[in-house]
Amino acid sequence: MISMKEKFTNGELVLCMNLRLARSVDIAMVAKAGGYDALYVDMQHAPYSIETTSTICAAAIGIGITPLVRVPSHDNGQWMSRVLDGGAQGVIVPDVGTSAQAEAVVKACRFPPLGARSDSRRVIARISAQVKSATESVSTSGVLVTTMPRARAYGTSMLL
């Protein structure tokens, strides 16, 4: 099965279901049956808990749907790190208005040495020599999307 990221990279159509009301893992099966490639849990505009979000992400991964999470904000990477640790394979970050903010978001989503995401897996490094390659894979295989408010986006595009 072709992943959402592979389809996107190849310029193919990617269908993604936005979740704002569903709270059950069954929604992943609904998305799969509907032909969706991904789903995203909208934590910015809906009252999802981190536990519900993680459970939906796990269900989506289990049936071959890419789970994305729209975090409430880009608050020093805390939300981004938590949803990625909870199973999200991509993060949608709202209201990124400057290149400095965009760089901080990327850094927050990647493990060292590519970023500054908290790395709680250092104990595993003592056990397995493969952790370095696994860390690099996790840091580069995810999806990161930022959104910009319209007025700022137009202003930025004028400067390019």
C-alpha positions as CSV (number, residue, x, y, z in Angstrom):
1,M,0.0,0.0,0.0
2,I,1.3,3.5,-0.9
3,S,1.6,5.8,2.1
4,M,0.0,9.3,2.2
5,K,3.5,10.9,2.1
6,E,4.5,8.8,-1.0
7,K,1.3,9.8,-2.8
8,F,1.8,13.5,-1.9
9,T,5.5,13.3,-3.0
10,N,4.4,11.8,-6.3
11,G,1.9,14.5,-7.0
12,E,-1.0,12.2,-6.5
13,L,-4.4,13.1,-4.9
14,V,-4.4,12.5,-1.2
15,L,-7.7,12.3,0.7
16,C,-7.7,13.3,4.3
17,M,-10.7,13.2,6.7
18,N,-10.9,16.0,9.2
19,L,-12.1,14.9,12.7
20,R,-13.9,17.3,15.0
21,L,-16.7,15.2,16.5
22,A,-15.7,11.5,16.3
23,R,-14.3,10.1,19.6
24,S,-14.2,6.4,18.8
25,V,-11.5,4.4,17.1
26,D,-14.1,3.2,14.7
27,I,-13.6,6.4,12.7
28,A,-10.3,5.0,11.4
29,M,-12.3,2.1,9.9
30,V,-14.8,4.5,8.4
31,A,-12.0,6.5,6.8
32,K,-10.4,3.4,5.4
33,A,-13.7,2.2,4.0
34,G,-14.3,5.6,2.4
35,G,-11.0,5.5,0.6
36,Y,-9.2,8.1,2.6
37,D,-5.4,8.0,2.8
38,A,-5.2,9.9,6.1
39,L,-7.2,11.4,8.9
40,Y,-6.5,14.4,11.1
41,V,-7.6,15.0,14.6
42,D,-8.3,18.7,15.0
43,M,-7.2,19.6,18.6
44,Q,-7.2,23.3,17.7
45,H,-10.9,23.5,17.0
46,A,-12.3,20.6,18.9
47,P,-12.0,19.5,22.6
48,Y,-9.9,16.3,22.0
49,S,-7.8,15.0,24.9
50,I,-4.3,13.7,24.3
51,E,-5.6,10.2,25.3
52,T,-8.4,10.2,22.7
53,T,-6.0,11.6,20.1
54,S,-3.4,8.9,20.8
55,T,-6.0,6.1,20.7
56,I,-7.4,7.3,17.3
57,C,-3.8,7.5,16.0
58,A,-3.0,3.9,17.0
59,A,-6.2,2.7,15.4
60,A,-5.4,4.5,12.2
61,I,-1.9,3.1,12.0
62,G,-3.2,-0.4,12.6
63,I,-5.4,-0.3,9.5
64,G,-3.0,1.6,7.2
65,I,-4.4,5.2,7.5
66,T,-1.9,8.0,8.2
67,P,-2.8,9.8,11.4
68,L,-2.2,13.5,11.5
69,V,-2.9,15.9,14.3
70,R,-3.6,19.6,14.2
71,V,-2.2,20.9,17.5
72,P,-3.7,23.9,19.3
73,S,-0.6,26.0,19.0
74,H,3.1,26.1,18.4
75,D,3.9,26.5,22.1
76,N,7.7,25.7,22.3
77,G,7.0,22.2,20.8
78,Q,5.1,20.8,23.8
79,W,1.9,19.8,21.9
80,M,3.9,18.7,18.8
81,S,6.1,16.4,20.8
82,R,3.2,14.9,22.8
83,V,1.1,14.0,19.7
84,L,4.1,12.6,17.9
85,D,5.0,10.5,20.9
86,G,1.3,9.4,21.0
87,G,1.4,8.0,17.5
88,A,0.7,10.9,15.1
89,Q,2.7,10.4,11.9
90,G,2.3,14.1,11.0
91,V,1.6,17.4,12.7
92,I,-0.4,20.4,11.4
93,V,0.7,23.5,13.2
94,P,-1.5,26.6,13.0
95,D,-0.7,30.3,12.9
96,V,2.9,30.1,11.9
97,G,3.6,33.7,10.9
98,T,7.4,34.1,10.6
99,S,10.3,32.1,9.2
100,A,11.7,32.0,12.8
101,Q,8.5,30.4,14.0
102,A,8.6,27.9,11.1
103,E,12.2,26.9,11.9
104,A,11.3,26.5,15.6
105,V,8.4,24.2,14.6
106,V,10.6,22.0,12.5
107,K,13.2,21.8,15.2
108,A,10.6,20.8,17.8
109,C,9.4,17.9,15.6
110,R,12.8,16.3,14.9
111,F,15.1,14.4,17.2
112,P,18.7,15.4,17.8
113,P,20.9,15.9,15.9
114,L,18.4,17.2,13.3
115,G,16.2,19.0,15.9
116,A,15.5,19.5,19.6
117,R,12.6,17.2,20.2
118,S,12.8,15.6,23.6
119,D,14.5,12.2,23.2
120,S,13.3,9.9,26.0
121,R,14.8,6.9,24.2
122,R,18.4,7.3,25.3
123,V,18.1,4.3,27.6
124,I,17.4,2.2,24.5
125,A,20.6,3.5,23.0
126,R,22.6,1.5,25.5
127,I,20.7,-1.6,24.4
128,S,20.6,-1.3,20.6
129,A,23.1,0.0,18.1
130,Q,20.2,0.6,15.6
131,V,18.7,3.5,17.5
132,K,20.7,6.1,15.6
133,S,19.2,5.0,12.2
134,A,15.8,4.6,13.8
135,T,16.0,8.1,15.2
136,E,17.0,9.6,11.8
137,S,14.2,7.6,10.1
138,V,11.5,8.9,12.6
139,S,12.9,12.5,12.3
140,T,12.6,12.6,8.5
141,S,9.7,10.3,7.7
142,G,6.9,12.3,9.3
143,V,4.7,15.0,7.8
144,L,4.8,18.6,9.0
145,V,2.3,21.2,7.7
146,T,2.1,24.8,8.9
147,T,-0.7,27.2,8.4
148,M,-0.5,30.9,8.1
149,P,-3.3,33.5,8.6
150,R,-4.4,34.8,5.3
151,A,-3.2,38.4,5.7
152,R,0.3,37.3,6.8
153,A,0.5,34.7,4.1
154,Y,-0.2,37.2,1.4
155,G,2.3,39.6,2.9
156,T,5.0,36.8,3.0
157,S,4.3,35.7,-0.6
158,M,4.8,39.3,-1.8
159,L,8.2,39.3,-0.3
160,L,9.3,36.1,-2.1
